[in-house]
């Protein structure tokens, strides 16, 4: 579990997200929320490109200059220091149904915010909505609630983060890059070639870098929770510490890049000032970077070795920066492309606890002790090996599992386990022997119609009597 008491998350519509690991057919599967499948790979790339682009296309986009003069540091550089947040629901690419629409009006933004589903559990406050909830309503568990993922976003009325190309869509990928992706899909085949995005995990190297707590992509796009950056300056240097995983120490003295692929996972960065704008140029990435997972701007399977990245930190107000990123790699995309994220500092956010209470406090960065991926990797590998050794005939009989409770009455459940620890509408909750897992029984018309989990040994449900 990430060691942080404040979480900042974007909605699931963002271009990349976490993996979910399960054991399927005796093997570990990793559910990657990135739509790259074995079937129709070429077609997928075609939908992300533009028909009017060719190999000779050039980007003509110019990053707007700073419209704000920040104070100076004691040594004379523009002072951009602080904790900057980029929490957003704006997708990287403009959705097809918004083609040609660059921005929303304030009224449209307000309507979208009102329509946005809450990420709070339905029965947090045990109110009338909870009492009237159906079994289907309550048999849904979201990953993080408002304590982890507050719904306060940096203001942005655009329909896409991509500024160039003007249509807000990624440029077409080159035949070489498409072939690299095909090979990646071949090495990581989907569980269901007809539409699922679960891919098979057979080795520890099949987990992406973020899951292994090594690094996120540089630059990062939408990070989800822990979405802040701490920018600190000293004479001749800038430090950029992302709340999740990456910390970069960037020289400003004009020294040359390392060259080759010596920059490692985060590349080799060099900075300079252009007026009040901080410009950071990054090259020399290791070619082992495969993309995907949190904060990803490049699709999974694409190496970073030929990437040339230019970041521009453009101050536009006392507490607002427009962060522009231009990515160039003629071996991957047929032209350069640029996205922009607005960053804000000194933000005051609302946080909801597990009981529905809301508190307000300034954004704070806490230690991001990344162990979740490490634990997941070891546990899922052990689970895969165990599943391979188990025969179907050794599985727990239904009569000894919680599945046998289906059809029982409320009185029978009380006689067997005592009073539930908690009742939320039609859902009864009990503790289990391991102290972490919860058992739920769902009732309709006075009888159990669903249990979660249904393969738990009956003796592992802890009676309350």
ZITAFEN-V421946 format. One record per residue. N is the residue number from 1. PHI is phi in degrees with one decimal (none if undefined). D_CENTER is the distance of its C-alpha to the mean C-alpha in Angstrom with 1 decimal. Layout:
# ZITAFEN-V421946
n & phi & d_center
N & PHI & D_CENTER
N & PHI & D_CENTER
This chain:
# ZITAFEN-V421946
n & phi & d_center
1 & none & 15.2
2 & -65.3 & 13.8
3 & -87.8 & 16.9
4 & -151.3 & 16.1
5 & -96.1 & 17.7
6 & -124.5 & 15.8
7 & -123.1 & 12.1
8 & -137.0 & 10.5
9 & -129.4 & 7.8
10 & -96.6 & 7.4
11 & -81.0 & 8.6
12 & -69.6 & 7.8
13 & -76.2 & 9.7
14 & -70.2 & 7.3
15 & -66.2 & 8.1
16 & -144.5 & 5.5
17 & -154.8 & 3.4
18 & -74.8 & 5.2
19 & -88.0 & 8.9
20 & -119.8 & 11.7
21 & -105.7 & 15.0
22 & -139.4 & 18.3
23 & -99.8 & 21.9
24 & -127.5 & 23.4
25 & 53.1 & 27.1
26 & 79.7 & 27.3
27 & -131.2 & 24.4
28 & -77.3 & 20.9
29 & -117.9 & 18.3
30 & -119.3 & 14.6
31 & -88.2 & 12.7
32 & -98.5 & 10.4
33 & -84.0 & 8.7
34 & -134.0 & 10.4
35 & -82.0 & 13.8
36 & -128.8 & 16.2
37 & -119.5 & 19.1
38 & -66.2 & 22.5
39 & -87.1 & 24.4
40 & 73.9 & 24.5
41 & -62.7 & 22.5
42 & -61.6 & 24.9
43 & -64.5 & 24.7
44 & -61.3 & 20.9
45 & -67.1 & 21.4
46 & -61.9 & 24.4
47 & -70.8 & 22.5
48 & -95.6 & 20.3
49 & -109.6 & 23.5
50 & -127.5 & 26.5
51 & -66.8 & 30.0
52 & -89.9 & 31.7
53 & -103.0 & 30.1
54 & -131.0 & 32.0
55 & -57.3 & 31.9
56 & -93.3 & 33.8
57 & -62.9 & 31.6
58 & -124.4 & 31.0
59 & -77.5 & 28.7
60 & -114.2 & 30.8
61 & -68.0 & 28.2
62 & -119.2 & 29.1
63 & -68.6 & 26.9
64 & -61.8 & 28.7
65 & -74.4 & 30.4
66 & -62.8 & 29.9
67 & -110.4 & 31.5
68 & -140.0 & 31.7
69 & -101.8 & 33.6
70 & -75.6 & 32.0
71 & -65.2 & 34.2
72 & -102.2 & 35.2
73 & -73.2 & 34.6
74 & -56.9 & 37.9
75 & -98.1 & 38.0
76 & 100.3 & 37.6
77 & -84.8 & 34.0
78 & -57.0 & 32.0
79 & -94.4 & 30.2
80 & -110.4 & 26.4
81 & -70.5 & 25.7
82 & 145.3 & 23.5
83 & -97.8 & 20.1
84 & -109.9 & 18.1
85 & -111.6 & 15.1
86 & -126.0 & 13.2
87 & -57.4 & 11.4
88 & -149.8 & 11.6
89 & -112.9 & 11.5
90 & -75.2 & 13.2
91 & -74.0 & 11.9
92 & -60.6 & 12.5
93 & -106.0 & 15.5
94 & -72.1 & 18.1
95 & -60.0 & 18.4
96 & -60.4 & 21.7
97 & -74.8 & 23.2
98 & -113.3 & 22.9
99 & -55.3 & 24.6
100 & 85.8 & 26.8
101 & -108.6 & 25.4
102 & -82.7 & 23.9
103 & -136.6 & 23.7
104 & -98.2 & 24.1
105 & -77.9 & 27.0
106 & -60.4 & 26.8
107 & -65.4 & 28.1
108 & -65.7 & 25.5
109 & -61.5 & 22.7
110 & -62.7 & 24.4
111 & -66.1 & 24.7
112 & -68.5 & 21.0
113 & -65.3 & 20.1
114 & -65.8 & 22.8
115 & -81.5 & 21.6
116 & -66.2 & 18.0
117 & -68.3 & 17.7
118 & -70.3 & 17.6
119 & -99.6 & 15.1
120 & -83.5 & 18.1
121 & -55.0 & 19.7
122 & -58.9 & 22.7
123 & -105.8 & 25.3
124 & -56.5 & 24.1
125 & -103.6 & 27.3
126 & 50.2 & 29.4
127 & -97.9 & 30.8
128 & -63.5 & 32.4
129 & -61.2 & 29.2
130 & -66.5 & 28.7
131 & -62.0 & 32.4
132 & -95.5 & 32.2
133 & -68.6 & 29.0
134 & -90.6 & 29.5
135 & -59.2 & 28.6
136 & -62.8 & 25.9
137 & -61.5 & 24.4
138 & -85.6 & 24.2
139 & -88.4 & 23.2
140 & -135.4 & 19.5
141 & -120.3 & 17.2
142 & -77.1 & 13.9
143 & -70.7 & 11.4
144 & -135.4 & 11.7
145 & -95.0 & 14.5
146 & -67.7 & 15.4
147 & -64.1 & 16.3
148 & -87.2 & 12.7
149 & -127.8 & 11.3
150 & -60.3 & 14.4
151 & -92.9 & 15.0
152 & -99.3 & 16.5
153 & -113.3 & 15.2
154 & -62.7 & 16.7
155 & -61.7 & 19.4
156 & -160.5 & 18.9
157 & -95.3 & 21.0
158 & -81.0 & 20.0
159 & -98.2 & 18.8
160 & -159.3 & 16.7
161 & -75.4 & 15.6
162 & -68.7 & 17.8
163 & -97.6 & 21.3
164 & -143.3 & 23.1
165 & -63.2 & 24.0
166 & -66.0 & 25.3
167 & -82.1 & 24.1
168 & 71.5 & 20.5
169 & -120.7 & 19.8
170 & -63.3 & 19.1
171 & -64.4 & 22.5
172 & -63.1 & 23.8
173 & -90.0 & 23.2
174 & -75.5 & 26.3
175 & -55.6 & 28.1
176 & -62.2 & 27.4
177 & -67.5 & 23.6
178 & -62.3 & 23.9
179 & -66.6 & 26.0
180 & -61.2 & 23.6
181 & -66.4 & 20.9
182 & -58.7 & 23.6
183 & -65.8 & 24.4
184 & -62.3 & 20.8
185 & -64.8 & 20.8
186 & -64.3 & 24.3
187 & -77.6 & 23.2
188 & -126.1 & 20.2
189 & -66.8 & 21.8
190 & -69.6 & 20.1
191 & -62.6 & 21.5
192 & -121.7 & 22.6
193 & -65.8 & 23.6
194 & -91.5 & 24.2
195 & 156.9 & 20.8
196 & -83.0 & 18.4
197 & -108.3 & 15.4
198 & -80.2 & 16.2
199 & -118.7 & 17.4
200 & -80.8 & 19.9
201 & -106.5 & 19.5
202 & -118.3 & 22.9
203 & -154.7 & 22.5
204 & -61.1 & 20.5
205 & -75.1 & 19.8
206 & -75.7 & 18.0
207 & -78.8 & 14.9
208 & -77.5 & 12.7
209 & -63.9 & 13.2
210 & -68.4 & 10.2
211 & -63.2 & 11.2
212 & -86.1 & 14.6
213 & 60.0 & 13.9
214 & -98.8 & 15.6
215 & -168.0 & 13.6
216 & -93.4 & 10.6
217 & -64.8 & 11.9
218 & -123.6 & 14.5
219 & -76.7 & 14.4
220 & -97.0 & 10.7
221 & -104.1 & 9.6
222 & -76.9 & 7.1
223 & -88.8 & 5.5
224 & 78.6 & 4.9
225 & -65.5 & 7.7
226 & 55.4 & 10.1
227 & -100.2 & 10.0
228 & -98.3 & 13.6
229 & -128.4 & 15.8
230 & -101.9 & 19.3
231 & -101.7 & 21.8
232 & -127.0 & 25.2
233 & -122.4 & 28.3
234 & -144.1 & 31.5
235 & -56.0 & 34.4
236 & 83.4 & 33.2
237 & -143.1 & 29.7
238 & -132.6 & 26.2
239 & -110.5 & 23.5
240 & -122.6 & 19.9
241 & -105.8 & 18.0
242 & -76.5 & 14.2
243 & -62.8 & 13.4
244 & -114.6 & 11.1
245 & 75.7 & 13.1
246 & -92.3 & 14.9
247 & -131.0 & 18.4
248 & -119.4 & 20.6
249 & -107.1 & 24.3
250 & -116.7 & 25.6
251 & -77.3 & 29.4
252 & -117.3 & 31.1
253 & -94.8 & 34.5
254 & 81.6 & 34.5
255 & -63.1 & 34.4
256 & -71.7 & 33.7
257 & -68.6 & 30.6
258 & -67.0 & 30.8
259 & 88.4 & 30.9
260 & 61.0 & 30.0
261 & -118.8 & 26.8
262 & -82.7 & 27.6
263 & -78.9 & 24.6
264 & 76.7 & 22.4
265 & -62.4 & 18.7
266 & -100.7 & 18.2
267 & 76.4 & 21.4
268 & -113.0 & 24.5
269 & -103.4 & 24.3
270 & -134.4 & 27.3
271 & -115.5 & 27.7
272 & -161.1 & 30.4
273 & -104.5 & 31.3
274 & -119.7 & 32.3
275 & 66.5 & 33.9
276 & -92.7 & 31.4
277 & -96.6 & 28.4
278 & -84.5 & 26.7
279 & -115.0 & 26.2
280 & -123.7 & 24.3
281 & -110.4 & 24.9
282 & -126.5 & 23.1
283 & -139.0 & 24.5
284 & 59.9 & 25.5
285 & -66.2 & 22.2
286 & -65.6 & 22.7
287 & -78.5 & 22.8
288 & -81.0 & 20.9
289 & -61.1 & 17.5
290 & -110.6 & 16.1
291 & 78.6 & 12.7
292 & 86.9 & 9.7
293 & 69.8 & 6.4
294 & -65.4 & 4.1
295 & 68.6 & 6.2
296 & -75.3 & 8.2
297 & -110.1 & 11.3
298 & -105.0 & 13.4
299 & -68.5 & 13.4
300 & -62.7 & 13.6
301 & 96.7 & 17.1
302 & -88.3 & 18.2
303 & -72.5 & 19.9
304 & -100.0 & 19.8
305 & -57.7 & 23.5
306 & -103.6 & 24.7
307 & -73.1 & 22.1
308 & -125.1 & 23.7
309 & -119.4 & 21.4
310 & -122.4 & 22.9
311 & -103.9 & 21.1
312 & -126.8 & 23.2
313 & -98.8 & 22.8
314 & -102.7 & 25.1
315 & -72.2 & 26.4
316 & -122.4 & 27.2
317 & -163.7 & 28.0
318 & -57.3 & 28.5
319 & -120.2 & 25.0
320 & -141.7 & 23.2
321 & -121.7 & 22.2
322 & -100.3 & 21.2
323 & -98.9 & 19.1
324 & -100.8 & 20.0
325 & -130.8 & 18.9
326 & -113.0 & 21.2
327 & -111.8 & 20.5
328 & -126.2 & 23.6
329 & -158.8 & 24.1
330 & -65.1 & 27.0
331 & -84.9 & 26.4
332 & -112.2 & 23.0
333 & -118.6 & 23.4
334 & -77.5 & 26.7
335 & -160.1 & 26.3
336 & -64.2 & 24.3
337 & -146.0 & 21.6
338 & -134.0 & 20.3
339 & -122.5 & 17.5
340 & -134.8 & 17.7
341 & -119.6 & 15.7
342 & -79.6 & 17.9
343 & -112.4 & 17.7
344 & -131.3 & 19.7
345 & -119.7 & 21.3
346 & 58.9 & 23.3
347 & -80.1 & 21.1
348 & -114.8 & 22.2
349 & -116.0 & 19.7
350 & -102.7 & 20.4
351 & -124.7 & 19.2
352 & -106.4 & 20.2
353 & -88.3 & 21.3
354 & -70.0 & 21.6
355 & -104.1 & 25.0
356 & 93.5 & 24.0
357 & -72.3 & 25.4
358 & -115.3 & 23.9
359 & -120.4 & 24.4
360 & -124.2 & 24.1
361 & -159.9 & 23.6
362 & -65.3 & 22.6
363 & -62.9 & 19.2
364 & -128.5 & 19.6
365 & -94.4 & 17.8
366 & -115.5 & 18.2
367 & -59.1 & 18.2
368 & -102.7 & 15.0
369 & -87.0 & 16.8
370 & -82.0 & 14.4
371 & -128.8 & 16.2
372 & -58.8 & 13.9
373 & -63.7 & 13.4
374 & -59.7 & 17.1
375 & -64.0 & 18.3
376 & -59.9 & 16.4
377 & -61.3 & 17.8
378 & -64.7 & 21.3
379 & -65.7 & 21.3
380 & -70.1 & 20.2
381 & -64.5 & 22.7
382 & -63.6 & 25.4
383 & -62.8 & 24.7
384 & -64.1 & 25.0
385 & -63.5 & 28.3
386 & -62.7 & 29.6
387 & -63.5 & 28.9
388 & -66.4 & 30.8
389 & -82.9 & 33.7
390 & -82.8 & 33.9
391 & -96.3 & 36.2
392 & -56.5 & 35.8
393 & -68.8 & 39.1
394 & -93.3 & 37.8
395 & -68.9 & 35.1
396 & -63.3 & 35.8
397 & -62.5 & 38.3
398 & -55.4 & 37.3
399 & -65.9 & 40.2
400 & -104.0 & 38.7
401 & -111.6 & 35.2
402 & -64.4 & 33.7
403 & -61.8 & 34.0
404 & -69.9 & 37.7
405 & -81.1 & 37.1
406 & -58.9 & 36.5
407 & 93.1 & 39.5
408 & -73.4 & 40.6
409 & -86.0 & 41.6
410 & -60.1 & 40.4
411 & -63.4 & 43.7
412 & -65.5 & 43.2
413 & -65.9 & 39.7
414 & -64.5 & 41.2
415 & -65.2 & 44.0
416 & -82.5 & 41.8
417 & -122.5 & 39.1
418 & 85.9 & 40.5
419 & -69.2 & 38.8
420 & -65.8 & 35.0
421 & -63.9 & 33.1
422 & -152.2 & 31.5
423 & -118.1 & 32.1
424 & -127.1 & 29.6
425 & 59.9 & 31.4
426 & -84.5 & 32.1
427 & -109.0 & 29.9
428 & -104.1 & 31.5
429 & -117.8 & 29.7
430 & -130.9 & 31.2
431 & -82.9 & 30.3
432 & -125.5 & 30.4
433 & -64.0 & 32.2
434 & -81.8 & 29.2
435 & 80.4 & 28.4
436 & -117.3 & 24.7
437 & -65.9 & 24.5
438 & -107.5 & 25.7
439 & -112.9 & 28.0
440 & -121.9 & 28.2
441 & -119.1 & 31.2
442 & -108.6 & 31.1
443 & -115.6 & 34.5
444 & -138.6 & 36.1
445 & 54.5 & 39.8
446 & 82.3 & 40.2
447 & -129.4 & 39.0
448 & -71.3 & 35.8
449 & -113.5 & 34.0
450 & -157.8 & 30.7
451 & -132.2 & 29.6
452 & -139.7 & 26.4
453 & -77.3 & 26.4
454 & -96.9 & 29.5
455 & -113.3 & 30.2
456 & -84.8 & 30.6
457 & -64.2 & 34.1
458 & -56.3 & 36.2
459 & -70.8 & 37.4
460 & -89.8 & 33.9
461 & -78.8 & 33.7
462 & -85.5 & 35.2
463 & -68.5 & 38.2
464 & -98.8 & 38.6
465 & -77.5 & 42.4
